[in-house]
Amino acid sequence: MNIERYLTEHRQGTPGQIFRLLRQGRVTVNDVVVDSPRRPVMTQDDVRVDNLAVAGRQPQYYVFNKPMGFQLSMDPTVPRSLGSLLNGFDQQWQLESLADLPREAVGAVIASDDVQFLTDVVAQNWSSTCRVQLTGVVAPEITANTAFQKLTTQVDQASQTTTVSLETTDLAAAVATLSQLPGVTGPVERTALGPLGCPVDLAIGTYRGLTAIEIDSLLGEGIPAK
């Protein structure tokens, strides 16, 4: 069989990811870098990705709904960290998180044991969508920032609340600005990272694996994952 099929059958990622692994020179067969998906592979060949034997490497990709006050460490022994939320099976992976969401905010955070995947996501320079709820029905004034985009306010007359939402490439500034608005009733929430929306069925403090469509969308390929 060819290397593309071999990597697919050994669960090394989506078709898009496998082509990317080959383009980036991360696949070797018998210590020789392979960049063509049609390169034939024999049973006895030593196939590696990032110098790790394919048989022992099945990359993990997760999205967390981070609780307020939790740090982004993936060490399961650290209290109030994302690592402490992992079940016993997932604790075996050497995971790293995309460390960009401030401790006081909640919402979507991605983590993986594929460091190159995280690096490639950062290179996309995705905007984050953030929102916060306020008491009252008067739209607040937001401090000007060129990194803030698509600022919207939604008034709910029935509950006498206002929801403020914006897209930003300056996440720290957005969290600081939104959390200091008058009448804030809860933490700032990141509802989306680029094309990846925080799953509506993912409760705060839980996580799940990313789908193939979500993985490809975060890497700038395929259709949006929202």
C-alpha positions as CSV (number, residue, x, y, z in Angstrom):
1,M,0.0,0.0,0.0
2,N,1.1,3.6,-0.3
3,I,2.2,5.8,2.6
4,E,-1.1,7.8,2.6
5,R,-3.2,4.8,3.0
6,Y,-0.8,3.4,5.6
7,L,-0.9,6.5,7.7
8,T,-4.7,6.6,7.4
9,E,-5.2,3.0,8.5
10,H,-2.9,3.7,11.5
11,R,-5.0,6.7,12.5
12,Q,-2.4,9.4,12.0
13,G,-5.0,12.1,11.2
14,T,-7.4,13.3,8.6
15,P,-6.5,13.2,4.9
16,G,-5.6,16.9,5.1
17,Q,-3.4,16.3,8.1
18,I,-1.6,13.4,6.4
19,F,-0.8,15.5,3.4
20,R,0.4,18.2,5.7
21,L,2.7,15.8,7.6
22,L,4.2,14.7,4.3
23,R,4.7,18.3,3.0
24,Q,6.3,19.3,6.3
25,G,8.9,16.5,6.0
26,R,7.7,14.9,9.3
27,V,7.3,11.4,7.8
28,T,10.2,9.0,7.4
29,V,10.4,5.4,6.0
30,N,13.5,3.6,7.1
31,D,15.0,7.0,8.2
32,V,14.4,8.6,4.8
33,V,12.1,11.6,4.6
34,V,9.0,10.8,2.4
35,D,6.9,13.6,0.9
36,S,4.9,11.8,-1.7
37,P,1.6,10.2,-0.7
38,R,2.1,7.5,-3.3
39,R,5.4,6.1,-1.9
40,P,4.9,2.4,-1.3
41,V,5.3,0.9,2.1
42,M,6.1,-2.7,3.1
43,T,5.1,-4.4,6.3
44,Q,8.7,-4.6,7.5
45,D,9.4,-0.9,6.9
46,D,10.1,1.4,9.9
47,V,7.5,4.2,9.4
48,R,7.8,7.2,11.8
49,V,6.1,10.6,12.3
50,D,8.1,13.2,14.1
51,N,10.6,10.3,14.8
52,L,8.0,8.4,16.7
53,A,7.0,4.9,15.5
54,V,3.6,5.1,13.9
55,A,2.4,2.0,15.7
56,G,2.8,3.8,19.0
57,R,1.6,7.3,18.0
58,Q,-2.0,8.2,17.6
59,P,-2.3,11.9,18.0
60,Q,-4.9,13.3,20.3
61,Y,-6.9,16.5,19.7
62,Y,-9.3,18.0,22.3
63,V,-11.4,21.0,22.9
64,F,-12.1,22.0,26.5
65,N,-14.7,24.4,28.0
66,K,-12.4,25.9,30.6
67,P,-13.9,26.9,33.9
68,M,-13.3,30.3,35.5
69,G,-10.1,30.4,37.6
70,F,-8.5,27.3,36.0
71,Q,-5.0,27.5,34.6
72,L,-4.0,26.0,31.3
73,S,-1.5,23.5,32.6
74,M,-2.1,20.0,31.3
75,D,-0.4,18.4,34.3
76,P,-3.1,16.3,36.0
77,T,-1.4,16.7,39.4
78,V,-1.9,20.5,39.3
79,P,-5.1,21.6,41.1
80,R,-7.6,23.7,39.2
81,S,-5.9,23.0,35.9
82,L,-7.1,21.6,32.6
83,G,-5.0,18.6,33.3
84,S,-7.0,17.9,36.5
85,L,-10.1,17.5,34.3
86,L,-8.7,14.6,32.3
87,N,-10.0,11.2,32.8
88,G,-7.6,8.4,33.7
89,F,-7.1,7.2,30.2
90,D,-6.3,10.6,28.7
91,Q,-3.8,11.4,31.4
92,Q,-1.3,9.1,29.6
93,W,-0.9,11.6,26.8
94,Q,1.7,14.3,26.8
95,L,-0.7,17.0,26.1
96,E,-0.1,20.7,25.7
97,S,-2.7,23.4,25.5
98,L,-3.0,26.5,23.3
99,A,-2.1,28.8,26.2
100,D,-3.9,32.0,25.2
101,L,-7.1,32.2,27.4
102,P,-6.6,34.2,30.6
103,R,-7.3,32.4,33.9
104,E,-10.3,34.6,34.7
105,A,-12.1,33.8,31.4
106,V,-14.0,30.7,30.5
107,G,-14.6,28.9,27.2
108,A,-12.9,27.1,24.3
109,V,-9.3,25.9,24.7
110,I,-7.7,23.4,22.4
111,A,-5.1,20.9,23.5
112,S,-3.1,18.2,21.7
113,D,0.0,16.0,21.9
114,D,0.8,17.1,18.4
115,V,2.9,20.2,19.1
116,Q,3.2,21.0,15.4
117,F,-0.6,21.1,15.1
118,L,-0.7,23.7,17.9
119,T,2.1,25.7,16.2
120,D,0.2,25.6,12.9
121,V,-3.0,26.8,14.5
122,V,-1.2,29.7,16.1
123,A,0.3,30.6,12.7
124,Q,-3.3,31.1,11.4
125,N,-3.7,34.1,13.7
126,W,-7.4,33.4,14.3
127,S,-9.6,35.9,16.0
128,S,-11.4,34.9,19.2
129,T,-15.1,35.6,19.7
130,C,-15.8,36.8,23.3
131,R,-19.0,37.8,25.1
132,V,-20.2,38.9,28.4
133,Q,-23.6,39.6,30.0
134,L,-24.5,42.8,31.8
135,T,-27.5,43.9,33.9
136,G,-29.6,46.6,32.3
137,V,-30.6,47.4,28.8
138,V,-28.2,50.3,28.0
139,A,-25.4,49.6,25.5
140,P,-22.0,50.3,27.2
141,E,-19.2,52.3,25.7
142,I,-16.2,50.1,24.7
143,T,-12.7,51.5,24.8
144,A,-11.4,51.8,21.2
145,N,-9.0,49.1,20.1
146,T,-8.1,48.4,16.5
147,A,-8.0,44.7,17.3
148,F,-11.7,44.6,18.3
149,Q,-14.0,43.7,15.4
150,K,-17.7,43.0,14.9
151,L,-18.8,44.6,18.2
152,T,-22.4,43.8,18.8
153,T,-24.9,44.3,21.7
154,Q,-28.1,42.4,22.2
155,V,-30.7,43.6,24.6
156,D,-33.1,41.3,26.3
157,Q,-36.0,43.4,27.6
158,A,-37.7,40.5,29.3
159,S,-34.6,39.7,31.5
160,Q,-33.4,43.3,31.6
161,T,-29.9,42.2,30.5
162,T,-27.5,43.1,27.6
163,T,-25.1,40.7,26.0
164,V,-21.9,42.3,24.5
165,S,-19.9,40.3,21.9
166,L,-16.9,41.1,19.9
167,E,-14.2,39.4,17.7
168,T,-10.6,40.2,18.5
169,T,-7.0,39.3,17.9
170,D,-6.0,40.9,21.2
171,L,-7.6,38.4,23.6
172,A,-6.0,39.7,26.8
173,A,-7.2,43.2,26.0
174,A,-10.7,42.0,25.2
175,V,-11.0,40.0,28.4
176,A,-9.8,43.0,30.4
177,T,-12.1,45.5,28.7
178,L,-15.3,43.3,28.8
179,S,-14.7,42.2,32.4
180,Q,-14.6,45.8,33.6
181,L,-17.8,46.9,32.0
182,P,-20.5,48.2,34.5
183,G,-23.0,45.6,35.5
184,V,-21.1,42.5,34.5
185,T,-22.9,39.4,35.8
186,G,-20.3,36.7,35.1
187,P,-16.9,35.9,33.5
188,V,-16.0,36.7,29.9
189,E,-16.6,33.7,27.7
190,R,-14.7,32.8,24.6
191,T,-17.4,31.3,22.4
192,A,-15.2,30.6,19.3
193,L,-11.6,30.4,18.3
194,G,-11.5,31.2,14.6
195,P,-13.8,28.7,12.8
196,L,-14.1,26.5,16.0
197,G,-17.1,27.4,18.0
198,C,-17.2,26.1,21.6
199,P,-19.7,23.2,21.3
200,V,-23.1,24.2,22.8
201,D,-23.4,20.7,24.4
202,L,-20.0,20.9,26.1
203,A,-20.6,21.9,29.7
204,I,-18.1,24.1,31.5
205,G,-15.4,21.9,33.0
206,T,-15.7,19.1,30.4
207,Y,-13.9,18.3,27.1
208,R,-14.2,16.1,24.0
209,G,-12.1,15.1,21.0
210,L,-12.0,17.4,18.0
211,T,-13.7,16.0,14.8
212,A,-11.8,15.7,11.5
213,I,-13.7,18.7,10.2
214,E,-12.8,20.8,13.2
215,I,-9.1,19.9,13.0
216,D,-8.9,20.8,9.3
217,S,-10.8,24.0,9.8
218,L,-8.4,25.1,12.5
219,L,-5.6,24.6,10.1
220,G,-7.3,26.8,7.5
221,E,-8.6,23.9,5.4
222,G,-12.1,22.6,4.7
223,I,-15.4,24.2,5.8
224,P,-15.9,26.1,9.0
225,A,-16.5,24.0,12.1
226,K,-19.2,26.2,13.7
